[in-house]
Amino acid sequence: MSSETSGNRIERKPFEGEMYDVMGGCARWEIKVHDHGLVALCDVMPRMAPVGKSADFAIVQAARVSYGEGTKQVNEDRGLIRYLARHRHTTPFEMVEFKFHHVMPIFIARQWIRHRTANVNEYSARYSIVRDRFYRPDLENVRKQSKTNRQGGEEPIDESTAKEFLAYLEKVEAHYADYQSLMDKGVSRELARIGLPVNVYTEWYWKIDLHNLMHFLSLRMDAHAQQEIRDYATAMFELVRPIVPIAAEAFEDYHTKALHLTRLEIEAIRAGKPLDTTNKREAAEWEEKKKKLGM
Ligand SMILES: Cc1cc2nc3c(=O)[nH]c(=O)nc-3n(C[C@H](O)[C@H](O)[C@H](O)COP(=O)(O)OP(=O)(O)OC[C@H]3O[C@@H](n4cnc5c(N)ncnc54)[C@H](O)[C@@H]3O)c2cc1C
């Protein structure tokens, strides 16, 4: 039922106090990633914030429904946000949302799409022609297979093998000409595309709330994530940091730059003894943590 037919009257209340646009009146903020990639922040909720505050205010506003009005001083807002972040009281962080435009290779999009808590609308290669854009790492970023992590690459491989790898990509990308000529002969776009390599670029609009974005970033900015998706995640964090500086700082302090200790690790520290495990990977992880702790 529309408000016209229901007879309900809509009361339109103006903002209290002076407000400003958290994106400074811009349509987008962009960061280029690699040769053809892009992370663009297109919109934020709340878009308007009280002068003197950041979009962090929406987190505090929601949290105060649970904790009562209290004081409205900015420094106390900071204390409240940091408390919420430490204690994983996450729903107030869901009151802030971001809409991004991403341009990335399909192999990155496949990892990215595993994160189910975003709203996505992707370029259709059934409807439109895939553009002639391919990701190629720089020569010095052609990485060797890691010996310790089966899923990862580590230091750069020798230059001659790196060049051979790039020549292999060039050969695969040359199939783009076949893709075009087969469509010219009448093959449907939805089938012609299936021979394209996974380093071809796709793009989408991606909307997510701050809580789920932080979850995404904690996994994809981490050293265990593939370098290429980390480059995108880092760019996204750079874009949101000025919008929610207090939450971003708390996220680093309590999550990405913090360290989680297991029961066995706490016992090893207390007893001043090696970790009580026969699991090699767990022992290696403990060695990494000890380095971070300066032990
Ligand atoms: C370094 C790395 C390596 C990986 N390797 C592999 C791999 O080899 N193979 C592979 O298949 N995947 C792999 N993944 C993907 C990984 O297993 C997760 O699918 C991905 O990181 C998304 O995590 P998520 O489910 O926590 O995130 P999201 O989908 O964003 O979900 C956020 C949170 O919401 C909750 N949630 C969302 N949907 C559900 C649901 N249906 N039921 C219950 N809770 C839900 C969960 O608490 C979840 O943590 C890898 C990820 C990383 C970071």
The ligand as an SDF file (V2000), in Angstrom:
LIG
                    3D

 53 58  0  0  0  0  0  0  0  0999 V2000
   44.2590  -17.9760    1.9880 C   0  0  0  0  0  0  0  0  0  0  0  0
   42.9840  -18.6190    1.5490 C   0  0  0  0  0  0  0  0  0  0  0  0
   43.0090  -19.8510    0.9060 C   0  0  0  0  0  0  0  0  0  0  0  0
   41.8220  -20.4620    0.4940 C   0  0  0  0  0  0  0  0  0  0  0  0
   41.8520  -21.6720   -0.1700 N   0  0  0  0  0  0  0  0  0  0  0  0
   40.7090  -22.2490   -0.6010 C   0  0  0  0  0  0  0  0  0  0  0  0
   40.7140  -23.4890   -1.3100 C   0  0  0  0  0  0  0  0  0  0  0  0
   41.7500  -24.0800   -1.5310 O   0  0  0  0  0  0  0  0  0  0  0  0
   39.5450  -24.0000   -1.7420 N   0  0  0  0  0  0  0  0  0  0  0  0
   38.3540  -23.3830   -1.4860 C   0  0  0  0  0  0  0  0  0  0  0  0
   37.3050  -23.8880   -1.8830 O   0  0  0  0  0  0  0  0  0  0  0  0
   38.3070  -22.2070   -0.8130 N   0  0  0  0  0  0  0  0  0  0  0  0
   39.4420  -21.6310   -0.3700 C   0  0  0  0  0  0  0  0  0  0  0  0
   39.3900  -20.4280    0.2920 N   0  0  0  0  0  0  0  0  0  0  0  0
   38.0990  -19.7880    0.5030 C   0  0  0  0  0  0  0  0  0  0  0  0
   37.6430  -19.9590    1.9590 C   0  0  0  0  0  0  0  0  0  0  0  0
   37.4660  -21.3110    2.3130 O   0  0  0  0  0  0  0  0  0  0  0  0
   36.3300  -19.1830    2.1850 C   0  0  0  0  0  0  0  0  0  0  0  0
   35.3420  -19.7270    1.3390 O   0  0  0  0  0  0  0  0  0  0  0  0
   36.4640  -17.7140    1.8600 C   0  0  0  0  0  0  0  0  0  0  0  0
   37.6130  -17.1720    2.4700 O   0  0  0  0  0  0  0  0  0  0  0  0
   35.2250  -16.9810    2.3500 C   0  0  0  0  0  0  0  0  0  0  0  0
   35.2750  -16.9820    3.7380 O   0  0  0  0  0  0  0  0  0  0  0  0
   33.9760  -16.8460    4.6290 P   0  0  0  0  0  0  0  0  0  0  0  0
   33.0540  -17.9830    4.3650 O   0  0  0  0  0  0  0  0  0  0  0  0
   34.4140  -16.6340    6.0440 O   0  0  0  0  0  0  0  0  0  0  0  0
   33.4060  -15.4450    4.0730 O   0  0  0  0  0  0  0  0  0  0  0  0
   31.9580  -14.9460    3.7080 P   0  0  0  0  0  0  0  0  0  0  0  0
   31.3190  -15.7740    2.6700 O   0  0  0  0  0  0  0  0  0  0  0  0
   32.1570  -13.5000    3.4140 O   0  0  0  0  0  0  0  0  0  0  0  0
   31.1330  -15.0970    4.9960 O   0  0  0  0  0  0  0  0  0  0  0  0
   31.3930  -14.2690    6.1350 C   0  0  0  0  0  0  0  0  0  0  0  0
   30.9370  -15.0230    7.3620 C   0  0  0  0  0  0  0  0  0  0  0  0
   29.5100  -15.1620    7.2850 O   0  0  0  0  0  0  0  0  0  0  0  0
   29.1430  -16.4400    7.7770 C   0  0  0  0  0  0  0  0  0  0  0  0
   28.4800  -17.1940    6.6980 N   0  0  0  0  0  0  0  0  0  0  0  0
   28.3000  -16.7720    5.4210 C   0  0  0  0  0  0  0  0  0  0  0  0
   27.5950  -17.6750    4.7460 N   0  0  0  0  0  0  0  0  0  0  0  0
   27.3430  -18.6940    5.5950 C   0  0  0  0  0  0  0  0  0  0  0  0
   26.6800  -19.9360    5.4750 C   0  0  0  0  0  0  0  0  0  0  0  0
   26.0800  -20.3240    4.3510 N   0  0  0  0  0  0  0  0  0  0  0  0
   26.6220  -20.7250    6.5570 N   0  0  0  0  0  0  0  0  0  0  0  0
   27.1950  -20.3630    7.7260 C   0  0  0  0  0  0  0  0  0  0  0  0
   27.8490  -19.1950    7.9040 N   0  0  0  0  0  0  0  0  0  0  0  0
   27.9140  -18.3820    6.8500 C   0  0  0  0  0  0  0  0  0  0  0  0
   30.4120  -17.1190    8.2650 C   0  0  0  0  0  0  0  0  0  0  0  0
   30.6000  -16.8100    9.6140 O   0  0  0  0  0  0  0  0  0  0  0  0
   31.4900  -16.4370    7.4660 C   0  0  0  0  0  0  0  0  0  0  0  0
   32.7580  -16.4670    8.0820 O   0  0  0  0  0  0  0  0  0  0  0  0
   40.5740  -19.8140    0.7250 C   0  0  0  0  0  0  0  0  0  0  0  0
   40.5610  -18.5830    1.3800 C   0  0  0  0  0  0  0  0  0  0  0  0
   41.7440  -17.9840    1.7900 C   0  0  0  0  0  0  0  0  0  0  0  0
   41.6860  -16.6390    2.4880 C   0  0  0  0  0  0  0  0  0  0  0  0
  1  2  1  0
  2  3  1  0
  2 52  2  0
  3  4  2  0
  4  5  1  0
  4 50  1  0
  5  6  2  0
  6  7  1  0
  6 13  1  0
  7  8  2  0
  7  9  1  0
  9 10  1  0
 10 11  2  0
 10 12  1  0
 12 13  2  0
 13 14  1  0
 14 15  1  0
 14 50  1  0
 15 16  1  0
 16 17  1  0
 16 18  1  0
 18 19  1  0
 18 20  1  0
 20 21  1  0
 20 22  1  0
 22 23  1  0
 23 24  1  0
 24 25  2  0
 24 26  1  0
 24 27  1  0
 27 28  1  0
 28 29  2  0
 28 30  1  0
 28 31  1  0
 31 32  1  0
 32 33  1  0
 33 34  1  0
 33 48  1  0
 34 35  1  0
 35 36  1  0
 35 46  1  0
 36 37  1  0
 36 45  1  0
 37 38  2  0
 38 39  1  0
 39 40  1  0
 39 45  2  0
 40 41  1  0
 40 42  2  0
 42 43  1  0
 43 44  2  0
 44 45  1  0
 46 47  1  0
 46 48  1  0
 48 49  1  0
 50 51  2  0
 51 52  1  0
 52 53  1  0
M  END
$$$$
